[in-house]
Amino acid sequence: MRTGTGKKSANTAIRKRIDTLTQREREVLDWVVSGTSNKRIAAELGISIKTVEVHRARVMEKMAAKSVAELTAMRIICGLH
């Protein structure tokens, strides 16, 4: 009988990755998974598009995600949607 520990450990691993993000990276993460363009994110946060691109790349790296869909799935697993 499975106890769900696989899901719990995945949740823990993802939360640890999220904890490595800066506040700004978390903001960018929220915008990215909502499907917002870099240009719009930059305008909303009052930063340059290049800065958004840098934050977005760091988020992808720190979260070990290959796509926005994967980032979204991680957030759902952790209940952060």
KEMIDO-717529 format. One record per residue (C-alpha): residue number from 1; residue in one letter; x, z, y. Coordinates in Angstrom, 1 decimal, always signed. Layout:
<pts>
PT resi resn      u      w      v
PT  NUM    a      X      Z      Y
...
</pts>
This chain:
<pts>
PT resi resn      u      w      v
PT    1    m   +0.0   +0.0   +0.0
PT    2    r   +1.4   -1.0   +3.4
PT    3    t   +1.4   +1.6   +6.1
PT    4    g   +1.8   -0.6   +9.1
PT    5    t   +5.4   +0.5   +9.8
PT    6    g   +6.4   -3.1  +10.3
PT    7    k   +4.0   -3.5  +13.2
PT    8    k   +5.1   -0.1  +14.6
PT    9    s   +8.8   -1.0  +14.4
PT   10    a   +8.1   -4.4  +16.1
PT   11    n   +6.2   -2.6  +18.8
PT   12    t   +9.1   -0.1  +19.3
PT   13    a  +11.7   -2.9  +19.4
PT   14    i   +9.7   -4.9  +22.0
PT   15    r   +9.1   -1.8  +24.1
PT   16    k  +12.9   -1.0  +24.1
PT   17    r  +13.5   -4.6  +25.4
PT   18    i  +10.9   -4.2  +28.1
PT   19    d  +12.6   -0.9  +29.1
PT   20    t  +15.8   -2.9  +29.9
PT   21    l  +14.0   -5.0  +32.5
PT   22    t  +14.3   -4.1  +36.2
PT   23    q  +11.2   -3.6  +38.2
PT   24    r  +11.5   -7.1  +39.7
PT   25    e  +12.0   -8.6  +36.3
PT   26    r   +8.8   -6.9  +35.1
PT   27    e   +6.9   -8.4  +38.0
PT   28    v   +8.2  -11.8  +37.3
PT   29    l   +7.4  -11.3  +33.6
PT   30    d   +3.8  -10.5  +34.6
PT   31    w   +3.5  -13.7  +36.7
PT   32    v   +5.2  -15.9  +34.1
PT   33    v   +2.9  -14.9  +31.3
PT   34    s   -0.1  -15.5  +33.5
PT   35    g   +1.0  -19.1  +33.7
PT   36    t   +2.1  -19.0  +37.4
PT   37    s   +4.6  -21.6  +38.6
PT   38    n   +8.0  -20.5  +39.9
PT   39    k   +7.1  -21.8  +43.3
PT   40    r   +3.9  -19.7  +43.4
PT   41    i   +5.8  -16.6  +42.1
PT   42    a   +8.4  -17.0  +44.8
PT   43    a   +5.7  -17.3  +47.5
PT   44    e   +3.8  -14.2  +46.2
PT   45    l   +6.9  -12.1  +45.9
PT   46    g   +8.5  -13.4  +49.1
PT   47    i  +11.7  -14.5  +47.3
PT   48    s  +13.3  -17.9  +46.8
PT   49    i  +12.5  -20.2  +43.9
PT   50    k  +16.1  -19.9  +42.7
PT   51    t  +15.8  -16.1  +42.6
PT   52    v  +12.6  -16.4  +40.5
PT   53    e  +14.5  -18.8  +38.1
PT   54    v  +17.3  -16.2  +37.8
PT   55    h  +14.9  -13.4  +37.1
PT   56    r  +12.9  -15.5  +34.7
PT   57    a  +16.1  -16.4  +32.8
PT   58    r  +17.1  -12.8  +32.6
PT   59    v  +13.7  -11.8  +31.3
PT   60    m  +13.9  -14.5  +28.6
PT   61    e  +17.4  -13.3  +27.6
PT   62    k  +16.6   -9.6  +27.6
PT   63    m  +13.4  -10.1  +25.7
PT   64    a  +15.1  -12.5  +23.2
PT   65    a  +12.2  -14.9  +23.8
PT   66    k  +12.5  -18.6  +23.3
PT   67    s   +9.2  -19.5  +25.1
PT   68    v   +6.5  -18.1  +27.4
PT   69    a   +4.2  -18.1  +24.4
PT   70    e   +6.6  -15.8  +22.6
PT   71    l   +6.7  -13.5  +25.7
PT   72    t   +3.0  -13.4  +25.8
PT   73    a   +2.8  -12.5  +22.1
PT   74    m   +5.3   -9.7  +22.6
PT   75    r   +3.1   -8.2  +25.4
PT   76    i   +0.0   -8.5  +23.2
PT   77    i   +1.8   -6.7  +20.3
PT   78    c   +2.7   -3.8  +22.7
PT   79    g   -0.8   -3.7  +24.2
PT   80    l   +0.4   -4.7  +27.6
PT   81    h   -1.9   -7.7  +28.2
</pts>
